[in-house]
Amino acid sequence: MVRFGEIFLKSEAVRREFLNRLRDNIRAALKASGIDGTITITRSRVLVSTESPVDLVPVLSHIFGIIDIAPVTMTTSDMDGLCDAAVSLAKKHLSPFTRFAVRARREGVEGFSSQELGAEAGSRIIDVIPSLKVDLTNPEYEVFIEARREGSMVYDTRTPGPGGLPYGTQGRAVSLISAGIDSPVAAWLMMKRGVRMVFLHIAPGRFGGTDIPKNLTGNLEALSRWTPGIELRLVTVKAEPLFQALMELSDQKLRCVVCKRAMLMLAAEYAKEAGCDGIVTGDNLGQVATQTLQNLAPISSGIDIPVYRPLIGYDKEEIITLARKIGSFSSEPGDTSCHVLPSRPVTKSDAGQIDACLDEISMNSIIRDILSQATIITIKNGKIQSG
């Protein structure tokens, strides 16, 4: 049994659209995992039936839009059927002197209230397993009973899912992806909100550390495990000409802000070609020189599609915690340095300065040239598919 969260709050038409997308995403995940199953959508739950429900849990726990997953026992909706199923389940896990609770709810079933159902099931469990203690505040064991018109169920474990909205319900965006910690976390947060992502990597070549390709691949493979059965696309722009031009700037202190603007320009151009609705970056306020309030605005100046920065208010430790959850964090990333970094990058700039630098090194022409030579690979189920 799959529970979804805020989808339930949507209008009937939107809820239907989102649940259909969630069903399609579940179906893709099952196929990718070699699991045969049937998917039934009810008003407040999604039921996935298969011969081995336990195998479903790790698959479903990586699908956006799912709050939690529970292997359930289906039963009749009368009092005896519900209580018998609860007793049978509790007998497998409860021992004397355990603190326990019954959590019951009812929807579309008449003849008793949720409170009456919970009390009766708890009483019958105590009859079978003596010396138990009811503790509704801090139980050691819980059994959940859902009496529903479309099918009743009993369960005692719930595995968290990522939550959010079904992947693919909120348009498409270009994610500026790197070998670092922040950009995959930013992408994951937007994917969790239903945004279909196209990844764009500005490859520095000889101007970057030797371990950048390895870490980039690791980031993408980790992200693809959160869209099982669905391909992710990586567009790589070989940007040595861009970085060479940055090295030739007359004012070296402006290299970083000019570089960031150029990356946004590249992303905006590709977004228009690919029909995307925005750009996602891993910017985090105050983390590095380009990410001050006095630099973020001029860096974004002239970019005519939205730039989304989901990490803007996060602490670094919060980002690392999320990276560990996602699976993209590496404690030994190796050499991912940038060789064009000046000794004293500016922390405050203006759009006019950046515009003048772009003109000085003919950046528009460079962007057109390198974007025309971009390469594309796909990633699926944690593995590179083509290149």
Secondary structure, DSSP 8 states (H G I E B T S, - for coil): -EEESGGGGS-HHHHHHHHHHHHHHHHHHHHHTT---EEEE-SS-EEEE-S-HHHHHHHHTTSTTEEEE---EEE-SSHHHHHHHHHHHHHHH--TT-EEEEEEEEES--SS-HHHHHHHHHHHHHHHSTT-EE-SSS-SEEEEEEEETT-EEEES--EE---S--TTSS-EEEEE--SSSHHHHHHHHHHHTT-EEEEEEEE-GGGB-TTHHHHHHHHHHHHHTTSTT--EEEEEEE-HHHHHHHHT-S-GGGHHHHHHHHHHHHHHHHHHHHT---EE----TTSSGGGSHHHHHHHHTT--S-EE-TTTT--HHHHHHHHHHHT---S------BTT--SS--S---HHHHHHHHHHTTHHHHHHHHHTT-EEEEEETTEEEE-
